């Protein structure tokens, strides 16, 4: 009887974690993805609400600010639901282009203009690295869908090109989250941007990419996890080291 009750409870919980395909599998949705989307929207609304008085004091409260913030949030919502590398790229660029403009939103300040320009250059560079990694994956596997890559990874012995492509993609995403040693642009961008924009960058814009990294980490088999683990370990430890001693 206890086994039946436990099994029923497990099935009831797993029902909420069922993945639903959208647009033929280009996007997916599930309970964890919906939860992260809810967090992104809530934190974005808090950032927008808290920045209204600050923008009024600076006399730069215009409708473009909320529109750019909204486009960035929409890009992040698509990003966490992406199920292949092209939809991920498009969502990442929709989110990125909005944040580049937000970084240079305070046009009266040369520091803000510099922050927007640096963010744009570094973001474009990381996007190029990402596309190069995707090209290597497609060259070797003939697909860019997460599910197909998982099946091929289980069935084939992958070569160096696949691992090199994944390394480039992870490096590009590390640029997006500002992980060391890809963090050199972060202090200039955060210092030059408005305080409300820096808050949005530090909290909301990182949330979607971090969840995507977790999805990629758990998407593939344990043997692929052994390839990704030292990379994430290096990024995490170096980010803590450089962050603490850089702040000191």
C-alpha positions as CSV (number, residue, x, y, z in Angstrom):
1,X,0.0,0.0,0.0
2,X,2.8,2.4,0.9
3,X,4.6,1.5,-2.4
4,X,1.4,2.4,-4.3
5,X,1.0,5.7,-2.5
6,X,4.7,6.6,-3.0
7,X,4.5,5.7,-6.7
8,X,1.4,7.8,-7.1
9,X,3.1,10.8,-5.5
10,X,6.2,10.4,-7.7
11,X,4.0,10.2,-10.8
12,X,2.1,13.3,-9.7
13,X,5.4,15.2,-9.2
14,X,6.9,14.0,-12.5
15,X,3.8,15.3,-14.3
16,X,4.9,18.8,-13.5
17,X,8.4,18.2,-14.9
18,X,7.1,16.9,-18.2
19,X,8.7,18.7,-21.2
20,X,6.3,20.2,-23.7
21,X,7.5,21.0,-27.2
22,X,6.6,24.3,-28.8
23,X,7.0,25.2,-32.5
24,X,8.0,21.7,-33.4
25,X,10.5,21.3,-30.7
26,X,12.4,24.6,-31.3
27,X,11.3,25.7,-27.9
28,X,10.4,23.6,-24.9
29,X,8.6,24.3,-21.6
30,X,8.3,22.5,-18.3
31,X,7.7,23.3,-14.6
32,X,11.4,24.3,-13.9
33,X,11.5,26.5,-17.0
34,X,8.2,28.1,-16.1
35,X,9.5,28.8,-12.6
36,X,12.7,30.4,-13.9
37,X,10.6,32.5,-16.3
38,X,8.4,33.7,-13.4
39,X,11.5,34.7,-11.4
40,X,12.9,36.6,-14.4
41,X,9.7,38.5,-14.8
42,X,9.4,39.3,-11.1
43,X,12.9,40.5,-10.7
44,X,12.7,42.6,-13.9
45,X,9.5,44.2,-12.5
46,X,11.3,45.0,-9.3
47,X,14.2,46.5,-11.1
48,X,11.9,48.6,-13.2
49,X,9.9,49.8,-10.2
50,X,13.0,50.6,-8.2
51,X,14.6,52.6,-11.1
52,X,11.7,55.0,-11.7
53,X,12.6,57.4,-8.9
54,X,16.3,57.2,-9.8
55,X,15.6,58.0,-13.5
56,X,13.3,60.9,-12.5
57,X,16.1,62.4,-10.4
58,X,18.4,62.1,-13.4
59,X,15.6,63.6,-15.6
60,X,15.9,60.7,-18.1
61,X,12.7,58.8,-17.5
62,X,11.5,58.1,-21.0
63,X,9.4,55.3,-22.5
64,X,12.3,53.8,-24.3
65,X,13.8,52.5,-21.0
66,X,10.8,50.2,-20.3
67,X,10.6,49.1,-23.9
68,X,14.3,48.1,-24.0
69,X,13.9,46.4,-20.6
70,X,10.9,44.5,-21.9
71,X,12.7,43.3,-25.1
72,X,15.6,42.1,-22.9
73,X,13.2,40.1,-20.7
74,X,11.5,38.6,-23.7
75,X,14.8,37.5,-25.0
76,X,15.6,35.8,-21.7
77,X,12.3,34.1,-21.6
78,X,13.0,32.6,-25.1
79,X,16.5,31.8,-24.0
80,X,15.6,29.5,-21.1
81,X,13.1,27.7,-23.4
82,X,15.5,27.2,-26.3
83,X,15.9,23.7,-27.5
84,X,18.5,24.1,-30.2
85,X,21.5,26.3,-30.7
86,X,20.0,28.6,-33.4
87,X,16.9,29.6,-31.3
88,X,19.3,30.0,-28.4
89,X,21.5,32.4,-30.5
90,X,18.5,34.4,-31.6
91,X,17.1,34.8,-28.1
92,X,20.6,35.6,-26.8
93,X,21.0,38.4,-29.4
94,X,17.5,39.8,-28.7
95,X,18.4,40.0,-25.0
96,X,22.0,41.3,-25.8
97,X,21.1,44.1,-28.2
98,X,18.7,45.6,-25.7
99,X,21.3,45.5,-22.9
100,X,23.9,47.1,-25.1
101,X,21.6,50.1,-25.5
102,X,20.7,50.1,-21.8
103,X,24.4,50.2,-20.9
104,X,24.8,53.5,-22.9
105,X,21.4,54.8,-22.0
106,X,22.7,57.9,-20.0
107,X,24.0,59.7,-23.1
108,X,25.1,62.8,-21.0
109,X,27.9,60.7,-19.5
110,X,31.0,59.7,-21.4
111,X,31.4,56.8,-19.0
112,X,27.9,55.5,-20.0
113,X,28.7,55.8,-23.7
114,X,32.0,54.0,-23.1
115,X,30.2,51.2,-21.2
116,X,27.7,50.7,-24.0
117,X,30.4,50.6,-26.6
118,X,32.6,48.1,-24.7
119,X,29.6,45.9,-23.9
120,X,28.6,45.9,-27.6
121,X,32.2,45.0,-28.8
122,X,32.7,42.2,-26.2
123,X,29.1,40.9,-26.7
124,X,29.6,40.8,-30.5
125,X,33.0,39.0,-30.0
126,X,31.4,36.4,-27.7
127,X,28.5,35.9,-30.2
128,X,31.1,35.2,-32.9
129,X,32.8,32.6,-30.7
130,X,29.4,31.0,-30.1
131,X,28.6,30.7,-33.8
132,X,32.0,29.3,-34.5
133,X,31.4,26.6,-31.8
134,X,27.9,25.8,-33.3
135,X,29.5,25.6,-36.8
136,X,32.0,23.0,-35.5
137,X,29.2,21.0,-33.9
138,X,27.1,21.0,-37.1
139,X,30.2,20.1,-39.1
140,X,30.7,17.0,-37.0
141,X,27.2,16.0,-36.0
142,X,24.9,17.4,-38.7
143,X,22.4,18.7,-36.2
144,X,22.1,21.6,-33.7
145,X,19.1,20.3,-31.7
146,X,19.7,19.5,-28.1
147,X,17.8,16.2,-28.2
148,X,19.5,15.0,-31.4
149,X,22.9,15.8,-30.0
150,X,22.0,13.8,-26.9
151,X,21.1,10.8,-29.0
152,X,24.2,11.1,-31.2
153,X,26.4,11.4,-28.1
154,X,25.0,8.2,-26.6
155,X,25.4,6.3,-29.9
156,X,28.7,7.6,-31.3
157,X,32.2,8.1,-30.2
158,X,32.7,11.8,-30.6
159,X,35.8,13.4,-32.0
160,X,37.9,16.4,-31.0
161,X,35.9,18.8,-33.1
162,X,32.7,18.2,-31.1
163,X,34.5,18.9,-27.8
164,X,36.2,21.9,-29.2
165,X,32.9,23.3,-30.4
166,X,31.3,22.8,-27.0
167,X,34.3,24.5,-25.4
168,X,33.8,27.5,-27.6
169,X,30.1,27.6,-26.8
170,X,30.8,27.4,-23.0
171,X,33.4,30.2,-23.4
172,X,30.8,32.4,-25.1
173,X,28.3,31.8,-22.4
174,X,31.0,32.5,-19.8
175,X,31.4,35.9,-21.5
176,X,27.7,36.5,-21.1
177,X,27.7,35.8,-17.3
178,X,31.0,37.6,-16.7
179,X,32.8,34.5,-15.4
180,X,36.6,34.8,-15.0
181,X,38.8,34.8,-17.0
182,X,36.2,36.3,-19.4
183,X,35.2,39.1,-17.0
184,X,37.6,42.0,-17.9
185,X,34.8,44.1,-19.4
186,X,32.4,43.8,-16.4
187,X,33.9,46.5,-14.1
188,X,33.9,49.1,-16.8
189,X,30.4,48.3,-18.0
190,X,28.9,48.2,-14.5
191,X,30.7,51.4,-13.4
192,X,29.7,53.3,-16.5
193,X,26.1,52.2,-16.6
194,X,23.3,53.7,-14.5
195,X,22.9,52.1,-11.1
196,X,19.4,50.7,-12.1
197,X,20.8,49.2,-15.3
198,X,23.8,47.7,-13.4
199,X,21.3,46.1,-11.0
200,X,19.4,44.6,-13.9
201,X,22.6,43.3,-15.5
202,X,23.9,41.7,-12.2
203,X,20.6,40.0,-11.3
204,X,18.2,39.4,-14.1
205,X,20.4,39.1,-17.2
206,X,22.6,36.5,-15.6
207,X,19.7,34.3,-14.4
208,X,18.7,33.0,-17.8
209,X,22.2,32.1,-18.9
210,X,23.0,30.4,-15.6
211,X,19.9,28.3,-15.9
212,X,20.8,27.4,-19.5
213,X,24.2,26.2,-18.4
214,X,22.5,24.0,-15.8
215,X,20.3,22.6,-18.5
216,X,23.3,21.9,-20.8
217,X,25.0,20.2,-17.8
218,X,22.2,17.8,-17.1
219,X,21.1,17.3,-20.7
220,X,23.8,14.9,-21.7
221,X,25.2,11.7,-20.2
222,X,27.6,11.2,-17.3
223,X,30.5,10.8,-19.6
224,X,29.9,14.2,-21.1
225,X,29.5,15.6,-17.6
226,X,33.1,14.4,-16.9
227,X,34.2,16.7,-19.8
228,X,32.2,19.7,-18.6
229,X,32.9,19.4,-14.9
230,X,36.5,20.6,-15.0
231,X,35.5,23.5,-17.2
232,X,32.8,24.7,-14.8
233,X,35.1,24.0,-11.8
234,X,37.7,26.3,-13.4
235,X,35.2,29.0,-14.2
236,X,33.7,28.9,-10.7
237,X,36.9,28.9,-8.7
238,X,38.6,31.5,-10.9
239,X,35.6,33.7,-10.6
240,X,35.6,33.5,-6.8
241,X,39.4,34.1,-6.7
242,X,39.4,37.1,-9.0
243,X,36.2,38.5,-7.6
244,X,37.3,38.4,-4.0
245,X,40.9,39.7,-4.6
246,X,39.8,42.1,-7.2
247,X,37.3,43.6,-4.8
248,X,40.0,43.9,-2.1
